[in-house]
Amino acid sequence: MPLGWALLAAFAVWNGWSLWLFARHETGLLPGGATMSLIEEGPYRLSRNPLYVGLLALHLAIALLVPSLWAVVALPVSWLLVWWGAVRPEERFLRERFGEEYDAYTRRVRRWL
């Protein structure tokens, strides 16, 4: 299915770019790690959570390529788990770490897309 392949390619480019920025800024990838800077360029200009957006796109790509109706149906559950288990704790951590700088970023950039 062409859409599945397109999403898979988009995931590879998008998440690769996002991870490269973490390395370039020499900042920790995991919450609580050595978070040295707030990344606001590349995919982070469009989404505060580009890695999670990419993972959800990967989920959908695999669901379409397999194909699996159950995987498509499970996508909202995946989104909820990512939001609740990763995004919310990370937002708390970043707000504590960067304060007003992070708050200003959240006003400029959407959480997802």
N, C-alpha and C positions, 0 to 999 in steps of 0.2 A: 504494500500500500504506500503510495507516494507521500502522504501526509506523515505516516510513521517514520519514514526515512528522513524526511525534512526535519521533523522534530528531533530525531537522533543526531543529525548533523548540527542543528542549532544548539542542542545540549552540549555537544563536544566543544564547539567554539566558545559559547557563552560561559560555560563553567571553566574551561581552560583559561580564558581571559581573566575571569574573576580570581582564580587561584594564582595566576601569574602576578596579579596586582598585590595579593597578600605577600608573596615572596619579594616583590620589588620594594614594597613599603616596610619589609622586615617586621611584620606584625603577626601576632599569633592568630591562628585559624580557629582555635577552640576557645569558647568563653572561659575567662579566668586565666588564659594564657598571657603571654607577654604582648599585650595589645598596646602597640606604640603609637598608632595613628588611626584616625578615622578616614577610611578610604571613600572618596567622593567623586572618583573619575570612572571612566569606562562604564561598565554595566551598573555601577553604583550611582550613576547619575539618573538612571531610569528606575531602579528598584533598590530598596534598602536590603533586600534579601535575594540577590541574583542567584546565589548557589542553590537556594531552596526552590526558586522558580525553575531553575534548570533541572533539578531532581524531579519535580512534578512533571515537567515536560518529558523527561526520560520515562517516567512511569506511564504516561499516556502513549508515548512512542512504542514502548514494549507491548502495551495493551493492544495497540492497533496492529503491530507487526505479528503478534502471536497467532491469530487474534483471540482476544479473551474479553467477553462481555463482563465477566466478574471483575477483571482488572479495571475496566472502565468504570464500573459501578463503585469500586473501592477507591477511586481517585478522591472523592470528597473526604473520605475517612483519612486518607494519606495527608491531604491538605490540613485537616483538623489536627492530626497528630504532630505535624511539622509546626503549625502555628502554636499549639499549646505546649509542646515539649521542647521546642528549640527557639522559636522566634520570641516568644514572651520573655523567657529567661535572658536571652541575649539582649533584648531591648532594655531590660532592667540593668544589666551589667554595663552596657554602653552609656546609659543615662548617668549611672554612678561614676563611671570613668571619665566621661567627657562633658557632662553637665550641659550648659547652655549651647555649646558647640553642637552636641548631638541633637538637642531640641530644635535648633535652627535647621539642621539637616532634615529632621523629620517633617518640618513644615515645607521644605522644598521638594522632597522626594517621597513618592508613594511607597508604601510597605511592599507591595507586590509589583504591579506594573501600572 
